[in-house]
């Protein structure tokens, strides 16, 4: 038996407490606190996300049951549900948001050399979209959604090299997706992939003027004039057209006066013709279509976090508590992504989360748990042991 540290305590070594305490000091998070400070609040919520607890009560019950191990887990003491709930309601969620953004800045460079599927380009490539979490409007009156329901939106800019979030914005359900573009500072040379909801010519022209590119779907009602057509395309690839256009509409051509590129592509799988709009004239027409296909990675990301992190069952009702909850979930994803890279694990983040979720109180070394070669070796050793007996 390994007499070392618990798995959860080993994970905390990948969390920079010094950086976390900077944000606690910035927002005076530990004002008038004694034992249960912001750090202990964070690691208890982190424990809840890692082990997929559905409520604050579940977190508190589990930690109380293992109260003799808490010190060795890195947790100072367990608290009751009301204490943890009050901390989530009252302590500034910006502490956790800023720490999440720090983790984004730390983890994204680790995956900078990851390839983008089916596209051979050196640019940074981002997918932008949002996911909605439905809520009760009676309980979450501050978060109106559509059709007299409550909802929050998690707007995410996903770096497709490693599927690491580069930007997160949490809003109510009525916040229009395209408004998120106003809060994003475009990176020169980067490519932003998004769906029709983000066709806002003011924002798109801002991306263009920043030296960045975008790939989106053209709206069916878009009025334009074809300036030039590229007839050197292979219909067998699915391409149906590659055109240079100018917008015709009085308002739209004022908002976006430059030339645009229209790529027509037939998707055999869906049996539908797709029309892509971009300002990038350097990549091939087929690469434009493939770039947009990679947008589905963000849909996979949303599906993953909803299935593997506690997102749909919120641990509080106030806006501050909900923001704290979501940001701790994002921090959990980023910490696991960091662990995966540091240990050079070939397992997926999904597989790592499944293993860590049932191993928090185990004393196995993380490398043994998460390195596939070590797992195979352990299985062989156990098989040899059983064969001898």
N, C-alpha and C positions, 0 to 999 in steps of 0.2 A: 504493500500500500504506500502511495506517495504521501509523505508527511509534510509536504510543502503548503503553499497557500491555496485557499479556495479559488475556484475559477473566477468568481465574481470579483474577488480582491485582485486577481491578476489582470482582469480587464480594466480596473481602475488605474492601473499603471499607464494605460494608454490615454488617460484623460488628464490634461494639464491643469491641475488645481490652481497653480499660480496665476494662469491666465483667467481662470474662472473668477478668482477672488478680485481681479482687477475690475470686472464688471459689477461685482457685488459692491465694491467700494464706490464705483462711479454712481450707482443708483441708491447707495446707502441701504442696501438690502438687509443688513444684519442689525439695523437700528432697533434697540430695545429687545434683542433676542438673547436667550441664555444658551441652552444646550442645542436646541433645534435650529441651526443656522441654515443659510441658503445652500451650502454645500451638502448638508445632510438631506435637505429637501430634494435637491437634484438627484443624488444617488439613490434615494428611495423611489423616486419616479422613474429613474433609469432602470432600476430593478423591476419595477412594474411593467415597463415596456419590454424588457428583455425576456421576462417570463410570461408575457401575455396575460397580465391580470386585468380583469374586466372593470374593476372599481377600486377606489381608495380603500374600502373595507377589506378587499381581497389582499391588497398590499400589506396592510397593517396586521391582518390575521396571520399571514405567512411569516412576516418578520417576528411577530410575537412568539410564534411556535418555535422559532429558532433563535430565541433571545440570547442563548448561551454562546452562539456563534457570531453574533453581530459584530463584536470588536474585531474578530479575525476576518470578517467580510469587508471591513472598512467603514461600517456604519456605527456611529456613536451610540445610538439608542433607538429603540422603536417608539413610535408615538401612536396615539389613537387617531381614528378617522377624522374627527373634528379638528384636531391640531393640524393635520396635513391639509385638510380642506381650507382652513383659514389662511395657511401659508400660501396656497395657490390663489386664493381670492385677493390677498392683500399685498404680496410681494411683487414688485414690478416685473412683469413678463419680459421687459426689455433686457433684463439680465440674461435670460435664457436665449432670447433672440440674438443678442450680440455674441454670446458664446457660440451659438449655432453658426453664425456668420464667420467667427474665428475658425471653427472646425472646417467649414467650407473652404476657407483660404488655405488650410493645412492639408486637407485630403485631396482636393482637386489636382494639385501638382503631382501627386503620386501616380495618377492615372493618365498623365498628359501624353504618354506614348502609346496608349491603347488605340487600336484601329477603329475606324467607322466602317460598319459592314458594307461591303460591295462598292466602296468609294475610295479611290486612291488620291487623297488630297491632304495637304499639310495644315489646312486652316482649322481653327477652332470651330466646332459645329455644335450648335445648341438647338434644342427643341423646346418650344414654349407652349404651355397649355395649362388648364386648371382642372381640378377635380372638386366635386361638390359633396358635402356631408349634410344629409338632411337632418333637421332638428325640429323639436316642438316649438312653435312660435309662442306658446304660453309660457314655457320655461326659459326660452332664449329670445326675449322680446327685442333685444338689441341686434338680432341677426335676421332681418326679413329676407325671405326668398321669393320664388315665384309662386303664383296660384295660392296666395294666403298661407303659405307654409314658411317655416323657418329653415335657414340653411347658412352654411359658411362655405367659402371657396378657398382652396389652397392653390394659388397661382405659383407655378414652378417653371423655372428656366433650367433645363436639364442638360448638362454637358454630356454629349453622346460618347465621349471618350471616357469610358468607365461608368457611365450612368450616375454621375455625381451631381446633386443639385448645385447650381451656381447662384441661384436667387430664389427666395421664398417670400411670398406676400399673402397674408391671411386677411380676407375681407368677408363682408356679409354676402349673401347669395344674390343680391341685386346688382352687385358691382360688375360692370361689363368687362368681359375679358380684354378687349382692346385697350382699356384704360391702364392695364398693367404695363403696356409699352411705354407709357409716360414716366414710369418710375425706374425703368431700366436704362442704364448708361451703356450704349452700344460699344463693343470692342472693335477697333479697326482691324479689318481683315477677317473677322469672324463671319460665320454664316448662321442665320437664324431661320429655323424651319417652324412653320405654324400653319394652322388651318384657316378657313374662311373667316372665322370670328375676329381675326386680327387684321383684316383688310381695312386699315385706317390710313389714308394716304398722307396725312400729316406725320404720323408716327413712322410710316415706311420711308418717307422722304428724309426724315431725321436719321434713320438708319443709313440711308444712302449717303447723306452728307457727312456721316461719321466715318466713312470708308469701309463700312461693313456691307454684307449682302443679306438678302432675305429670299426665302422660297416659300410660297404660299399657294393656296388654291384661288383661282380667279372666280369672282361671282358671275352667275349666269347673266345678270343684267348689265354687266360692264360694257360701256360704249367706247370703242377704240377704232383707230385707223391703222392698217398694216403698212408699215414703211418698207419692209424687206422680208423676204421669205428664204429660208435655207432649204433647198431641195435635195441636198446631199445627205439624206437620212435613210436608214435601213428600216423599212416597215416590219421586217421580221423581228426586230427588237421591241416592237410595241409602239414605237414612235409614229405619230401621225402628222406632226407639224412642228416647226421651229421658226417663230416669227419675231421680228422687231416691230414694236407698236408704239403709238402715242395715244394718250387718253383724249377722248372727244368732249366729255361732259364739261360744261362751263365751270363748275366748282372743282371737279376732280383734276382737270388739266391745270387749274391754278394751284392746287395743292401739290400736284406731282407733275411738273412741267417737263421732266426728262423722259428719254426713251426707256421702254421696258421690254422685257422678253417674255414671249408666250410660248410655252411648250405643251403640245398636245400628245397625250399618251393613252394607249388602250390597254386596260388591265384585263388580261385573259381570265384571271381567277375570279374577278367580280363581274366580268362582262360589262364593264363601264368605261367610258372615255373620260379621262381626267385632264383638266386644263390647269397648268401651273403658271404662276406669275412670279417673275424674279427680276432683279436688277443685275444679276451676275451673267456677264457675257463671256467669261473665261472658261468655265467648265463646259463639258459637252452636254447636249440635250438629254442624253441618257443618264448622265450623272445627276442632272436636276431631278429627274424622276426617281432615281435611287435615293437621293438625299431626302426627298419627301417620304419615301417608304420608311426610312429610318425614324420618322416622326413617331411611329408606333411604339418605339422604345419607351416613350414617356407614358403611353397608355399602360404598358406592361409595368412600369415603375409605380403608377398609381394603384394598379391592381395588387401589386406586391405589398405595398405599405399597408393597404387596407386589410389584406389577409394575414400579414405577419406582425404588424404593430397594432397597438390599441389606438385606433383612429376614430372608428365609427361609434364606439362607446366612450363618451367624454367623461372626464373625472371632475367636472365642475360646470357651473351654469353662467358665471359672469364672463364678460369678454376677456378679462385679465387671466382667469383660470383656463379658459379654452386656448388662448394664445400660448400660455405656459405649457399646457398639455401637448399641443401640436409641435412646439419647438423642441421639447424633450424627446418626442418621437423622432424628429428629424436628426437630433443629436445622436440618438441611439443608432440610427442607420449609418451615420457618418463614422461613429466609433467602430462599428463592426466592419465597415469598408476599410478603415485604417488598419485594424487588426489583420484583416485578410491580406493586405499588401505587405505589412511588416513581417508577417510570418511566411510570406510567399505561398500561401495556401492555394491549391488548385480547386478547392471547393467553391461553389457559388455562395453569394451572400445569403441566399435563401437557406442553403444547407447549413451554413455556419450558424444562422439564427436558430434553426431547429435544434442543433447540437447544444448551443449555449443555453437555450431556454430550459433544458432539462438537466443542465450540468452546473448550475450556479453554486450548488453546495458540494460539488465534487472537488477533490484535491488533485486531479490529474493536471499535468502541465498542459498549457494551451497548445503548445506545438504538437503534443501527442494527440490531442483532441482534433485539431484542425488541419493537420498535414496528412494528406491521403496516403503517402508512402508509409507513414508511421501507423496509420489505421490498419493498412493491409498487413504490416509486420505484426501488430498486436493480435490480429485475427489468426495469423499463422501460428503464433506462439500459443494462443489458447487452444487451437486445433491440435497442436503437438502434445500439449499438456493432457487433453482429454484422451488422445490416442494411447498415451503411456499408461493412463489409469484404466 
